[in-house]
Amino acid sequence: MLFKRIQEGVFNFPDREWAHISGDAKDLICHLLKREPRRRYTADEVLDHPWIRDPVANTYLATPSVLSR
């Protein structure tokens, strides 16, 4: 269901899993998941994005708990 929603351009960032993820990270993800390929970020745009370009504080990732589900 998640992949179908992404393919349709319908997705969100539920607070339970995404509360500690920066706005810049979410912005980059949104630009990478654009439905229309021409509207998606290019490699150069990704490399110039603030989340990639600017150093950030350590961010807790819930990966172990997500994987165990």
CHARMM-style PDB file with segment names, atoms N, HN, CA, C and O in Angstrom:
ATOM      1  N   MET     1       0.819  -1.187   0.000  1.00  0.00      PROA
ATOM      2  CA  MET     1       0.000   0.000   0.000  1.00  0.00      PROA
ATOM      3  C   MET     1       0.870   1.262   0.000  1.00  0.00      PROA
ATOM      4  O   MET     1       0.537   2.239  -0.669  1.00  0.00      PROA
ATOM      5  N   LEU     2       1.977   1.248   0.741  1.00  0.00      PROA
ATOM      6  HN  LEU     2       2.248   0.454   1.285  1.00  0.00      PROA
ATOM      7  CA  LEU     2       2.864   2.399   0.787  1.00  0.00      PROA
ATOM      8  C   LEU     2       3.390   2.738  -0.603  1.00  0.00      PROA
ATOM      9  O   LEU     2       3.375   3.900  -1.010  1.00  0.00      PROA
ATOM     10  N   PHE     3       3.854   1.723  -1.330  1.00  0.00      PROA
ATOM     11  HN  PHE     3       3.865   0.779  -1.000  1.00  0.00      PROA
ATOM     12  CA  PHE     3       4.407   1.970  -2.662  1.00  0.00      PROA
ATOM     13  C   PHE     3       3.343   2.491  -3.622  1.00  0.00      PROA
ATOM     14  O   PHE     3       3.621   3.350  -4.459  1.00  0.00      PROA
ATOM     15  N   LYS     4       2.143   1.975  -3.500  1.00  0.00      PROA
ATOM     16  HN  LYS     4       1.917   1.278  -2.820  1.00  0.00      PROA
ATOM     17  CA  LYS     4       1.043   2.447  -4.352  1.00  0.00      PROA
ATOM     18  C   LYS     4       0.758   3.919  -4.070  1.00  0.00      PROA
ATOM     19  O   LYS     4       0.554   4.702  -4.997  1.00  0.00      PROA
ATOM     20  N   ARG     5       0.744   4.294  -2.796  1.00  0.00      PROA
ATOM     21  HN  ARG     5       0.910   3.658  -2.043  1.00  0.00      PROA
ATOM     22  CA  ARG     5       0.482   5.692  -2.434  1.00  0.00      PROA
ATOM     23  C   ARG     5       1.605   6.599  -2.952  1.00  0.00      PROA
ATOM     24  O   ARG     5       1.343   7.699  -3.438  1.00  0.00      PROA
ATOM     25  N   ILE     6       2.842   6.137  -2.846  1.00  0.00      PROA
ATOM     26  HN  ILE     6       3.054   5.243  -2.450  1.00  0.00      PROA
ATOM     27  CA  ILE     6       3.963   6.936  -3.355  1.00  0.00      PROA
ATOM     28  C   ILE     6       3.838   7.088  -4.871  1.00  0.00      PROA
ATOM     29  O   ILE     6       4.053   8.176  -5.405  1.00  0.00      PROA
ATOM     30  N   GLN     7       3.492   6.002  -5.564  1.00  0.00      PROA
ATOM     31  HN  GLN     7       3.317   5.118  -5.130  1.00  0.00      PROA
ATOM     32  CA  GLN     7       3.314   6.070  -7.013  1.00  0.00      PROA
ATOM     33  C   GLN     7       2.224   7.061  -7.389  1.00  0.00      PROA
ATOM     34  O   GLN     7       2.301   7.709  -8.433  1.00  0.00      PROA
ATOM     35  N   GLU     8       1.218   7.180  -6.547  1.00  0.00      PROA
ATOM     36  HN  GLU     8       1.155   6.654  -5.698  1.00  0.00      PROA
ATOM     37  CA  GLU     8       0.127   8.120  -6.799  1.00  0.00      PROA
ATOM     38  C   GLU     8       0.455   9.529  -6.320  1.00  0.00      PROA
ATOM     39  O   GLU     8      -0.328  10.457  -6.525  1.00  0.00      PROA
ATOM     40  N   GLY     9       1.612   9.690  -5.682  1.00  0.00      PROA
ATOM     41  HN  GLY     9       2.248   8.937  -5.516  1.00  0.00      PROA
ATOM     42  CA  GLY     9       2.002  11.009  -5.185  1.00  0.00      PROA
ATOM     43  C   GLY     9       1.317  11.389  -3.884  1.00  0.00      PROA
ATOM     44  O   GLY     9       1.243  12.566  -3.532  1.00  0.00      PROA
ATOM     45  N   VAL    10       0.813  10.385  -3.168  1.00  0.00      PROA
ATOM     46  HN  VAL    10       0.873   9.429  -3.454  1.00  0.00      PROA
ATOM     47  CA  VAL    10       0.117  10.632  -1.910  1.00  0.00      PROA
ATOM     48  C   VAL    10       0.920   9.989  -0.781  1.00  0.00      PROA
ATOM     49  O   VAL    10       0.953   8.765  -0.652  1.00  0.00      PROA
ATOM     50  N   PHE    11       1.555  10.808   0.021  1.00  0.00      PROA
ATOM     51  HN  PHE    11       1.528  11.802  -0.084  1.00  0.00      PROA
ATOM     52  CA  PHE    11       2.303  10.296   1.156  1.00  0.00      PROA
ATOM     53  C   PHE    11       2.361  11.385   2.216  1.00  0.00      PROA
ATOM     54  O   PHE    11       2.134  12.562   1.938  1.00  0.00      PROA
ATOM     55  N   ASN    12       2.671  10.966   3.436  1.00  0.00      PROA
ATOM     56  HN  ASN    12       2.855  10.010   3.663  1.00  0.00      PROA
ATOM     57  CA  ASN    12       2.811  11.924   4.528  1.00  0.00      PROA
ATOM     58  C   ASN    12       3.914  11.449   5.455  1.00  0.00      PROA
ATOM     59  O   ASN    12       4.514  10.396   5.239  1.00  0.00      PROA
ATOM     60  N   PHE    13       4.170  12.223   6.472  1.00  0.00      PROA
ATOM     61  HN  PHE    13       3.682  13.078   6.647  1.00  0.00      PROA
ATOM     62  CA  PHE    13       5.211  11.912   7.432  1.00  0.00      PROA
ATOM     63  C   PHE    13       4.572  11.809   8.823  1.00  0.00      PROA
ATOM     64  O   PHE    13       4.538  12.800   9.554  1.00  0.00      PROA
ATOM     65  N   PRO    14       4.066  10.632   9.199  1.00  0.00      PROA
ATOM     66  CA  PRO    14       3.408  10.489  10.501  1.00  0.00      PROA
ATOM     67  C   PRO    14       4.359  10.865  11.641  1.00  0.00      PROA
ATOM     68  O   PRO    14       5.525  10.469  11.656  1.00  0.00      PROA
ATOM     69  N   ASP    15       3.836  11.631  12.584  1.00  0.00      PROA
ATOM     70  HN  ASP    15       2.889  11.953  12.572  1.00  0.00      PROA
ATOM     71  CA  ASP    15       4.657  12.115  13.694  1.00  0.00      PROA
ATOM     72  C   ASP    15       5.332  10.999  14.474  1.00  0.00      PROA
ATOM     73  O   ASP    15       6.463  11.159  14.931  1.00  0.00      PROA
ATOM     74  N   ARG    16       4.658   9.886  14.628  1.00  0.00      PROA
ATOM     75  HN  ARG    16       3.739   9.756  14.256  1.00  0.00      PROA
ATOM     76  CA  ARG    16       5.237   8.799  15.425  1.00  0.00      PROA
ATOM     77  C   ARG    16       6.622   8.405  14.914  1.00  0.00      PROA
ATOM     78  O   ARG    16       7.546   8.214  15.705  1.00  0.00      PROA
ATOM     79  N   GLU    17       6.764   8.286  13.609  1.00  0.00      PROA
ATOM     80  HN  GLU    17       6.014   8.442  12.967  1.00  0.00      PROA
ATOM     81  CA  GLU    17       8.045   7.874  13.027  1.00  0.00      PROA
ATOM     82  C   GLU    17       8.915   9.048  12.586  1.00  0.00      PROA
ATOM     83  O   GLU    17      10.136   8.914  12.501  1.00  0.00      PROA
ATOM     84  N   TRP    18       8.304  10.191  12.306  1.00  0.00      PROA
ATOM     85  HN  TRP    18       7.312  10.301  12.375  1.00  0.00      PROA
ATOM     86  CA  TRP    18       9.024  11.286  11.667  1.00  0.00      PROA
ATOM     87  C   TRP    18       9.211  12.525  12.541  1.00  0.00      PROA
ATOM     88  O   TRP    18       9.755  13.523  12.069  1.00  0.00      PROA
ATOM     89  N   ALA    19       8.785  12.487  13.772  1.00  0.00      PROA
ATOM     90  HN  ALA    19       8.343  11.676  14.155  1.00  0.00      PROA
ATOM     91  CA  ALA    19       8.843  13.677  14.636  1.00  0.00      PROA
ATOM     92  C   ALA    19      10.262  14.202  14.807  1.00  0.00      PROA
ATOM     93  O   ALA    19      10.458  15.409  14.952  1.00  0.00      PROA
ATOM     94  N   HSD    20      11.238  13.332  14.793  1.00  0.00      PROA
ATOM     95  HN  HSD    20      11.079  12.352  14.675  1.00  0.00      PROA
ATOM     96  CA  HSD    20      12.622  13.751  15.029  1.00  0.00      PROA
ATOM     97  C   HSD    20      13.415  13.948  13.734  1.00  0.00      PROA
ATOM     98  O   HSD    20      14.628  14.152  13.773  1.00  0.00      PROA
ATOM     99  N   ILE    21      12.740  13.887  12.607  1.00  0.00      PROA
ATOM    100  HN  ILE    21      11.754  13.722  12.576  1.00  0.00      PROA
ATOM    101  CA  ILE    21      13.401  14.069  11.317  1.00  0.00      PROA
ATOM    102  C   ILE    21      13.262  15.529  10.907  1.00  0.00      PROA
ATOM    103  O   ILE    21      12.179  16.106  10.998  1.00  0.00      PROA
ATOM    104  N   SER    22      14.347  16.114  10.463  1.00  0.00      PROA
ATOM    105  HN  SER    22      15.227  15.646  10.389  1.00  0.00      PROA
ATOM    106  CA  SER    22      14.355  17.544  10.149  1.00  0.00      PROA
ATOM    107  C   SER    22      13.448  17.886   8.964  1.00  0.00      PROA
ATOM    108  O   SER    22      13.154  17.049   8.111  1.00  0.00      PROA
ATOM    109  N   GLY    23      13.027  19.129   8.949  1.00  0.00      PROA
ATOM    110  HN  GLY    23      13.267  19.809   9.642  1.00  0.00      PROA
ATOM    111  CA  GLY    23      12.234  19.628   7.828  1.00  0.00      PROA
ATOM    112  C   GLY    23      12.999  19.568   6.521  1.00  0.00      PROA
ATOM    113  O   GLY    23      12.420  19.298   5.469  1.00  0.00      PROA
ATOM    114  N   ASP    24      14.314  19.822   6.585  1.00  0.00      PROA
ATOM    115  HN  ASP    24      14.784  20.042   7.440  1.00  0.00      PROA
ATOM    116  CA  ASP    24      15.137  19.738   5.371  1.00  0.00      PROA
ATOM    117  C   ASP    24      15.153  18.322   4.816  1.00  0.00      PROA
ATOM    118  O   ASP    24      15.080  18.133   3.601  1.00  0.00      PROA
ATOM    119  N   ALA    25      15.248  17.326   5.687  1.00  0.00      PROA
ATOM    120  HN  ALA    25      15.308  17.479   6.674  1.00  0.00      PROA
ATOM    121  CA  ALA    25      15.250  15.933   5.226  1.00  0.00      PROA
ATOM    122  C   ALA    25      13.914  15.595   4.570  1.00  0.00      PROA
ATOM    123  O   ALA    25      13.876  14.959   3.517  1.00  0.00      PROA
ATOM    124  N   LYS    26      12.824  16.021   5.195  1.00  0.00      PROA
ATOM    125  HN  LYS    26      12.855  16.537   6.050  1.00  0.00      PROA
ATOM    126  CA  LYS    26      11.497  15.769   4.629  1.00  0.00      PROA
ATOM    127  C   LYS    26      11.333  16.484   3.290  1.00  0.00      PROA
ATOM    128  O   LYS    26      10.730  15.943   2.363  1.00  0.00      PROA
ATOM    129  N   ASP    27      11.865  17.684   3.192  1.00  0.00      PROA
ATOM    130  HN  ASP    27      12.355  18.123   3.944  1.00  0.00      PROA
ATOM    131  CA  ASP    27      11.787  18.441   1.939  1.00  0.00      PROA
ATOM    132  C   ASP    27      12.519  17.710   0.819  1.00  0.00      PROA
ATOM    133  O   ASP    27      12.013  17.608  -0.298  1.00  0.00      PROA
ATOM    134  N   LEU    28      13.704  17.206   1.120  1.00  0.00      PROA
ATOM    135  HN  LEU    28      14.115  17.289   2.028  1.00  0.00      PROA
ATOM    136  CA  LEU    28      14.464  16.469   0.116  1.00  0.00      PROA
ATOM    137  C   LEU    28      13.703  15.222  -0.339  1.00  0.00      PROA
ATOM    138  O   LEU    28      13.632  14.938  -1.534  1.00  0.00      PROA
ATOM    139  N   ILE    29      13.143  14.491   0.599  1.00  0.00      PROA
ATOM    140  HN  ILE    29      13.200  14.721   1.571  1.00  0.00      PROA
ATOM    141  CA  ILE    29      12.370  13.294   0.261  1.00  0.00      PROA
ATOM    142  C   ILE    29      11.192  13.651  -0.644  1.00  0.00      PROA
ATOM    143  O   ILE    29      10.919  12.959  -1.625  1.00  0.00      PROA
ATOM    144  N   CYS    30      10.499  14.741  -0.305  1.00  0.00      PROA
ATOM    145  HN  CYS    30      10.721  15.303   0.492  1.00  0.00      PROA
ATOM    146  CA  CYS    30       9.361  15.172  -1.135  1.00  0.00      PROA
ATOM    147  C   CYS    30       9.797  15.458  -2.567  1.00  0.00      PROA
ATOM    148  O   CYS    30       9.098  15.111  -3.519  1.00  0.00      PROA
ATOM    149  N   HSD    31      10.954  16.093  -2.710  1.00  0.00      PROA
ATOM    150  HN  HSD    31      11.522  16.374  -1.936  1.00  0.00      PROA
ATOM    151  CA  HSD    31      11.437  16.411  -4.057  1.00  0.00      PROA
ATOM    152  C   HSD    31      11.921  15.176  -4.813  1.00  0.00      PROA
ATOM    153  O   HSD    31      11.916  15.161  -6.044  1.00  0.00      PROA
ATOM    154  N   LEU    32      12.333  14.158  -4.094  1.00  0.00      PROA
ATOM    155  HN  LEU    32      12.337  14.170  -3.095  1.00  0.00      PROA
ATOM    156  CA  LEU    32      12.766  12.922  -4.743  1.00  0.00      PROA
ATOM    157  C   LEU    32      11.596  12.024  -5.116  1.00  0.00      PROA
ATOM    158  O   LEU    32      11.732  11.152  -5.974  1.00  0.00      PROA
ATOM    159  N   LEU    33      10.451  12.227  -4.481  1.00  0.00      PROA
ATOM    160  HN  LEU    33      10.340  12.935  -3.784  1.00  0.00      PROA
ATOM    161  CA  LEU    33       9.284  11.374  -4.738  1.00  0.00      PROA
ATOM    162  C   LEU    33       8.236  12.030  -5.634  1.00  0.00      PROA
ATOM    163  O   LEU    33       7.082  11.604  -5.657  1.00  0.00      PROA
ATOM    164  N   LYS    34       8.635  13.057  -6.364  1.00  0.00      PROA
ATOM    165  HN  LYS    34       9.573  13.403  -6.345  1.00  0.00      PROA
ATOM    166  CA  LYS    34       7.701  13.693  -7.300  1.00  0.00      PROA
ATOM    167  C   LYS    34       7.251  12.663  -8.326  1.00  0.00      PROA
ATOM    168  O   LYS    34       8.049  11.873  -8.830  1.00  0.00      PROA
ATOM    169  N   ARG    35       5.970  12.687  -8.620  1.00  0.00      PROA
ATOM    170  HN  ARG    35       5.322  13.329  -8.210  1.00  0.00      PROA
ATOM    171  CA  ARG    35       5.419  11.735  -9.595  1.00  0.00      PROA
ATOM    172  C   ARG    35       5.994  11.928 -10.983  1.00  0.00      PROA
ATOM    173  O   ARG    35       6.333  10.962 -11.666  1.00  0.00      PROA
ATOM    174  N   GLU    36       6.102  13.164 -11.391  1.00  0.00      PROA
ATOM    175  HN  GLU    36       5.827  13.949 -10.836  1.00  0.00      PROA
ATOM    176  CA  GLU    36       6.606  13.468 -12.731  1.00  0.00      PROA
ATOM    177  C   GLU    36       8.132  13.535 -12.692  1.00  0.00      PROA
ATOM    178  O   GLU    36       8.693  14.365 -11.978  1.00  0.00      PROA
ATOM    179  N   PRO    37       8.801  12.680 -13.442  1.00  0.00      PROA
ATOM    180  CA  PRO    37      10.266  12.651 -13.416  1.00  0.00      PROA
ATOM    181  C   PRO    37      10.916  14.010 -13.682  1.00  0.00      PROA
ATOM    182  O   PRO    37      11.957  14.320 -13.102  1.00  0.00      PROA
ATOM    183  N   ARG    38      10.325  14.804 -14.534  1.00  0.00      PROA
ATOM    184  HN  ARG    38       9.480  14.552 -15.005  1.00  0.00      PROA
ATOM    185  CA  ARG    38      10.918  16.121 -14.851  1.00  0.00      PROA
ATOM    186  C   ARG    38      10.880  17.077 -13.671  1.00  0.00      PROA
ATOM    187  O   ARG    38      11.649  18.038 -13.625  1.00  0.00      PROA
ATOM    188  N   ARG    39       9.991  16.823 -12.715  1.00  0.00      PROA
ATOM    189  HN  ARG    39       9.367  16.042 -12.752  1.00  0.00      PROA
ATOM    190  CA  ARG    39       9.875  17.688 -11.543  1.00  0.00      PROA
ATOM    191  C   ARG    39      10.747  17.214 -10.381  1.00  0.00      PROA
ATOM    192  O   ARG    39      10.936  17.942  -9.406  1.00  0.00      PROA
ATOM    193  N   ARG    40      11.282  15.988 -10.485  1.00  0.00      PROA
ATOM    194  HN  ARG    40      11.129  15.397 -11.277  1.00  0.00      PROA
ATOM    195  CA  ARG    40      12.157  15.461  -9.433  1.00  0.00      PROA
ATOM    196  C   ARG    40      13.501  16.173  -9.460  1.00  0.00      PROA
ATOM    197  O   ARG    40      13.942  16.676 -10.493  1.00  0.00      PROA
ATOM    198  N   TYR    41      14.137  16.202  -8.293  1.00  0.00      PROA
ATOM    199  HN  TYR    41      13.778  15.794  -7.454  1.00  0.00      PROA
ATOM    200  CA  TYR    41      15.476  16.779  -8.219  1.00  0.00      PROA
ATOM    201  C   TYR    41      16.457  15.975  -9.067  1.00  0.00      PROA
ATOM    202  O   TYR    41      16.384  14.749  -9.154  1.00  0.00      PROA
ATOM    203  N   THR    42      17.365  16.700  -9.680  1.00  0.00      PROA
ATOM    204  HN  THR    42      17.425  17.695  -9.610  1.00  0.00      PROA
ATOM    205  CA  THR    42      18.483  16.065 -10.382  1.00  0.00      PROA
ATOM    206  C   THR    42      19.559  15.749  -9.343  1.00  0.00      PROA
ATOM    207  O   THR    42      19.461  16.167  -8.190  1.00  0.00      PROA
ATOM    208  N   ALA    43      20.581  15.009  -9.762  1.00  0.00      PROA
ATOM    209  HN  ALA    43      20.660  14.670 -10.699  1.00  0.00      PROA
ATOM    210  CA  ALA    43      21.690  14.701  -8.851  1.00  0.00      PROA
ATOM    211  C   ALA    43      22.348  15.991  -8.361  1.00  0.00      PROA
ATOM    212  O   ALA    43      22.694  16.099  -7.184  1.00  0.00      PROA
ATOM    213  N   ASP    44      22.522  16.965  -9.249  1.00  0.00      PROA
ATOM    214  HN  ASP    44      22.241  16.877 -10.204  1.00  0.00      PROA
ATOM    215  CA  ASP    44      23.127  18.239  -8.846  1.00  0.00      PROA
ATOM    216  C   ASP    44      22.256  18.979  -7.837  1.00  0.00      PROA
ATOM    217  O   ASP    44      22.773  19.581  -6.896  1.00  0.00      PROA
ATOM    218  N   GLU    45      20.946  18.937  -8.025  1.00  0.00      PROA
ATOM    219  HN  GLU    45      20.526  18.448  -8.790  1.00  0.00      PROA
ATOM    220  CA  GLU    45      20.041  19.599  -7.080  1.00  0.00      PROA
ATOM    221  C   GLU    45      20.070  18.905  -5.713  1.00  0.00      PROA
ATOM    222  O   GLU    45      19.991  19.560  -4.674  1.00  0.00      PROA
ATOM    223  N   VAL    46      20.183  17.581  -5.727  1.00  0.00      PROA
ATOM    224  HN  VAL    46      20.247  17.049  -6.571  1.00  0.00      PROA
ATOM    225  CA  VAL    46      20.285  16.854  -4.465  1.00  0.00      PROA
ATOM    226  C   VAL    46      21.562  17.257  -3.739  1.00  0.00      PROA
ATOM    227  O   VAL    46      21.538  17.543  -2.542  1.00  0.00      PROA
ATOM    228  N   LEU    47      22.665  17.279  -4.460  1.00  0.00      PROA
ATOM    229  HN  LEU    47      22.684  17.047  -5.432  1.00  0.00      PROA
ATOM    230  CA  LEU    47      23.944  17.633  -3.839  1.00  0.00      PROA
ATOM    231  C   LEU    47      23.968  19.070  -3.333  1.00  0.00      PROA
ATOM    232  O   LEU    47      24.748  19.396  -2.438  1.00  0.00      PROA
ATOM    233  N   ASP    48      23.129  19.929  -3.893  1.00  0.00      PROA
ATOM    234  HN  ASP    48      22.495  19.664  -4.620  1.00  0.00      PROA
ATOM    235  CA  ASP    48      23.077  21.328  -3.472  1.00  0.00      PROA
ATOM    236  C   ASP    48      21.985  21.572  -2.417  1.00  0.00      PROA
ATOM    237  O   ASP    48      21.832  22.695  -1.936  1.00  0.00      PROA
ATOM    238  N   HSD    49      21.242  20.545  -2.064  1.00  0.00      PROA
ATOM    239  HN  HSD    49      21.367  19.633  -2.455  1.00  0.00      PROA
ATOM    240  CA  HSD    49      20.161  20.695  -1.076  1.00  0.00      PROA
ATOM    241  C   HSD    49      20.768  20.939   0.315  1.00  0.00      PROA
ATOM    242  O   HSD    49      21.791  20.342   0.650  1.00  0.00      PROA
ATOM    243  N   PRO    50      20.152  21.805   1.120  1.00  0.00      PROA
ATOM    244  CA  PRO    50      20.688  22.107   2.458  1.00  0.00      PROA
ATOM    245  C   PRO    50      20.913  20.874   3.334  1.00  0.00      PROA
ATOM    246  O   PRO    50      21.868  20.850   4.110  1.00  0.00      PROA
ATOM    247  N   TRP    51      20.070  19.860   3.233  1.00  0.00      PROA
ATOM    248  HN  TRP    51      19.294  19.879   2.603  1.00  0.00      PROA
ATOM    249  CA  TRP    51      20.229  18.685   4.080  1.00  0.00      PROA
ATOM    250  C   TRP    51      21.513  17.930   3.744  1.00  0.00      PROA
ATOM    251  O   TRP    51      22.114  17.309   4.620  1.00  0.00      PROA
ATOM    252  N   ILE    52      21.930  17.982   2.493  1.00  0.00      PROA
ATOM    253  HN  ILE    52      21.441  18.487   1.782  1.00  0.00      PROA
ATOM    254  CA  ILE    52      23.172  17.338   2.055  1.00  0.00      PROA
ATOM    255  C   ILE    52      24.357  18.287   2.247  1.00  0.00      PROA
ATOM    256  O   ILE    52      25.418  17.884   2.726  1.00  0.00      PROA
ATOM    257  N   ARG    53      24.165  19.524   1.874  1.00  0.00      PROA
ATOM    258  HN  ARG    53      23.304  19.851   1.485  1.00  0.00      PROA
ATOM    259  CA  ARG    53      25.242  20.507   1.826  1.00  0.00      PROA
ATOM    260  C   ARG    53      25.676  20.988   3.214  1.00  0.00      PROA
ATOM    261  O   ARG    53      26.872  21.125   3.471  1.00  0.00      PROA
ATOM    262  N   ASP    54      24.729  21.243   4.100  1.00  0.00      PROA
ATOM    263  HN  ASP    54      23.757  21.132   3.891  1.00  0.00      PROA
ATOM    264  CA  ASP    54      25.038  21.848   5.396  1.00  0.00      PROA
ATOM    265  C   ASP    54      25.149  20.781   6.477  1.00  0.00      PROA
ATOM    266  O   ASP    54      24.333  19.861   6.531  1.00  0.00      PROA
ATOM    267  N   PRO    55      26.157  20.903   7.337  1.00  0.00      PROA
ATOM    268  CA  PRO    55      26.257  19.928   8.432  1.00  0.00      PROA
ATOM    269  C   PRO    55      25.067  20.066   9.379  1.00  0.00      PROA
ATOM    270  O   PRO    55      24.583  21.166   9.646  1.00  0.00      PROA
ATOM    271  N   VAL    56      24.616  18.928   9.874  1.00  0.00      PROA
ATOM    272  HN  VAL    56      25.009  18.034   9.657  1.00  0.00      PROA
ATOM    273  CA  VAL    56      23.470  18.924  10.793  1.00  0.00      PROA
ATOM    274  C   VAL    56      23.815  18.143  12.051  1.00  0.00      PROA
ATOM    275  O   VAL    56      24.773  17.370  12.080  1.00  0.00      PROA
ATOM    276  N   ALA    57      23.024  18.356  13.080  1.00  0.00      PROA
ATOM    277  HN  ALA    57      22.246  18.984  13.057  1.00  0.00      PROA
ATOM    278  CA  ALA    57      23.196  17.593  14.314  1.00  0.00      PROA
ATOM    279  C   ALA    57      22.799  16.145  14.075  1.00  0.00      PROA
ATOM    280  O   ALA    57      22.058  15.841  13.140  1.00  0.00      PROA
ATOM    281  N   ASN    58      23.288  15.266  14.915  1.00  0.00      PROA
ATOM    282  HN  ASN    58      23.890  15.513  15.675  1.00  0.00      PROA
ATOM    283  CA  ASN    58      22.908  13.858  14.811  1.00  0.00      PROA
ATOM    284  C   ASN    58      21.403  13.719  14.956  1.00  0.00      PROA
ATOM    285  O   ASN    58      20.786  14.364  15.805  1.00  0.00      PROA
ATOM    286  N   THR    59      20.822  12.878  14.126  1.00  0.00      PROA
ATOM    287  HN  THR    59      21.323  12.354  13.437  1.00  0.00      PROA
ATOM    288  CA  THR    59      19.386  12.638  14.147  1.00  0.00      PROA
ATOM    289  C   THR    59      19.133  11.178  14.499  1.00  0.00      PROA
ATOM    290  O   THR    59      19.700  10.278  13.879  1.00  0.00      PROA
ATOM    291  N   TYR    60      18.289  10.947  15.485  1.00  0.00      PROA
ATOM    292  HN  TYR    60      17.829  11.679  15.988  1.00  0.00      PROA
ATOM    293  CA  TYR    60      17.931   9.590  15.868  1.00  0.00      PROA
ATOM    294  C   TYR    60      17.071   8.971  14.773  1.00  0.00      PROA
ATOM    295  O   TYR    60      16.089   9.569  14.335  1.00  0.00      PROA
ATOM    296  N   LEU    61      17.437   7.788  14.338  1.00  0.00      PROA
ATOM    297  HN  LEU    61      18.235   7.301  14.693  1.00  0.00      PROA
ATOM    298  CA  LEU    61      16.648   7.060  13.358  1.00  0.00      PROA
ATOM    299  C   LEU    61      16.080   5.811  14.023  1.00  0.00      PROA
ATOM    300  O   LEU    61      16.807   5.071  14.686  1.00  0.00      PROA
ATOM    301  N   ALA    62      14.822   5.585  13.850  1.00  0.00      PROA
ATOM    302  HN  ALA    62      14.232   6.186  13.311  1.00  0.00      PROA
ATOM    303  CA  ALA    62      14.146   4.443  14.473  1.00  0.00      PROA
ATOM    304  C   ALA    62      14.276   3.180  13.638  1.00  0.00      PROA
ATOM    305  O   ALA    62      13.401   2.316  13.690  1.00  0.00      PROA
ATOM    306  N   THR    63      15.321   3.060  12.893  1.00  0.00      PROA
ATOM    307  HN  THR    63      16.032   3.762  12.851  1.00  0.00      PROA
ATOM    308  CA  THR    63      15.477   1.949  11.961  1.00  0.00      PROA
ATOM    309  C   THR    63      15.347   0.576  12.625  1.00  0.00      PROA
ATOM    310  O   THR    63      14.618  -0.262  12.096  1.00  0.00      PROA
ATOM    311  N   PRO    64      16.013   0.295  13.757  1.00  0.00      PROA
ATOM    312  CA  PRO    64      15.860  -1.037  14.353  1.00  0.00      PROA
ATOM    313  C   PRO    64      14.408  -1.376  14.686  1.00  0.00      PROA
ATOM    314  O   PRO    64      13.968  -2.499  14.438  1.00  0.00      PROA
ATOM    315  N   SER    65      13.666  -0.431  15.238  1.00  0.00      PROA
ATOM    316  HN  SER    65      14.024   0.480  15.439  1.00  0.00      PROA
ATOM    317  CA  SER    65      12.283  -0.738  15.575  1.00  0.00      PROA
ATOM    318  C   SER    65      11.418  -0.854  14.331  1.00  0.00      PROA
ATOM    319  O   SER    65      10.471  -1.640  14.308  1.00  0.00      PROA
ATOM    320  N   VAL    66      11.728  -0.087  13.304  1.00  0.00      PROA
ATOM    321  HN  VAL    66      12.497   0.552  13.323  1.00  0.00      PROA
ATOM    322  CA  VAL    66      10.976  -0.176  12.053  1.00  0.00      PROA
ATOM    323  C   VAL    66      11.227  -1.529  11.393  1.00  0.00      PROA
ATOM    324  O   VAL    66      10.294  -2.165  10.901  1.00  0.00      PROA
ATOM    325  N   LEU    67      12.465  -1.961  11.382  1.00  0.00      PROA
ATOM    326  HN  LEU    67      13.222  -1.444  11.781  1.00  0.00      PROA
ATOM    327  CA  LEU    67      12.806  -3.240  10.755  1.00  0.00      PROA
ATOM    328  C   LEU    67      12.209  -4.424  11.508  1.00  0.00      PROA
ATOM    329  O   LEU    67      11.876  -5.441  10.899  1.00  0.00      PROA
ATOM    330  N   SER    68      12.072  -4.302  12.811  1.00  0.00      PROA
ATOM    331  HN  SER    68      12.342  -3.477  13.306  1.00  0.00      PROA
ATOM    332  CA  SER    68      11.535  -5.425  13.571  1.00  0.00      PROA
ATOM    333  C   SER    68      10.045  -5.576  13.386  1.00  0.00      PROA
ATOM    334  O   SER    68       9.504  -6.642  13.682  1.00  0.00      PROA
ATOM    335  N   ARG    69       9.357  -4.551  12.907  1.00  0.00      PROA
ATOM    336  HN  ARG    69       9.797  -3.685  12.666  1.00  0.00      PROA
ATOM    337  CA  ARG    69       7.916  -4.642  12.645  1.00  0.00      PROA
ATOM    338  C   ARG    69       7.726  -5.518  11.494  1.00  0.00      PROA
ATOM    339  OT1 ARG    69       6.591  -5.753  11.077  1.00  0.00      PROA
TER     340      ARG     69
END
